[in-house]
């Protein structure tokens, strides 16, 4: 960990991707219409003297031969295993690793095993507090959003129309061994319930 107040930070922000998501026929359609901006938003909280690198695996290969001091990874259900593999690599190299995103908020205990710090809830409400603590040399292990969009006290609710596909898949494919582990988690409800609560909390 960087010594308190000693110098600028070398920070690497990573959005991992499944191998299938890097296919040139798939990528331009989704990511030209919906470019992810979450990590760029967090990078804006850094000091002018800090050095930030943002890597989206959907549009460029990820290099693992560098040595950032701080690594921040955004985790979705579809890229969770890939994200954990990257996180474990950088932790083994001595980097301080942070995980956040919808999947981390849904399954914090799982994510915590692969990170020094996890963020629960919107990153723009947790990352600034973490940065302050990190620079002071006393980061906490969990940062939870306490205002705005949170999952606290969100009651269950009936599925919405745009969630019907997931429910249909769950009824049709539940228990099939050929499903990928990530999709089985989704269909078994371990992640879907958390995603459903998040959608309700954000009004989506």
C-alpha positions, 0 to 999 in steps of 0.5 A: 500500500502507498505510504500516507501522503507520499506521492501520486497514485498509479491507478488502473481501472478495468472492465473485464469481458467474456471471450465471446464479448470480444468478438468483432461482430458482437462488440460494435453493436453493443458498445457503440450504442452503450459505452460504459462510463462508470470507470471514467466517472470514478477516474475523475475523482483522482487528483491531477497528479495521479496517473490513471489507465482505463482498460475496457476489454471489449475494445482492447486487450488487457496487459498484465505485465504492468505494476499499478499500485491500485486496481479498480475492477467493475464486475458484472454477472457475465464477467465475474469469473474473469474479473476475479481471475484478474483481481487475483493476479494483481493481488499476487503482484502486490497491488491493492485491488478494489471490486465494485459493480452490480455483481459485487453489490449482489454477492459481496461475500463472494467478491470479498474473497478476491479483493482488498476492498469492495464497494456496495452501491453506486461507486460515485458515492463510495469511491471518494471516501475510499480514496481519502482513507487510502491516501491516509493509509487506513482503508476499510474493507467494505464501503457501502453507499448510504444515500440515494440509490441503495438496496437497503429496505427494498421490498420484493416486487412482481417481475417487470416486463423487461425481466420476463426473459430471465424468468422464462429461461429459469423455468425452461433450463433450471438444473441443466448441467450444460449451462455455464456456471455464471448463467446457472447462478443467474437462473437459480436466482442467486443473482437475479434477485439482487438485480431485481432489487437493484432495478427497483431501487433505481426505478428502472 
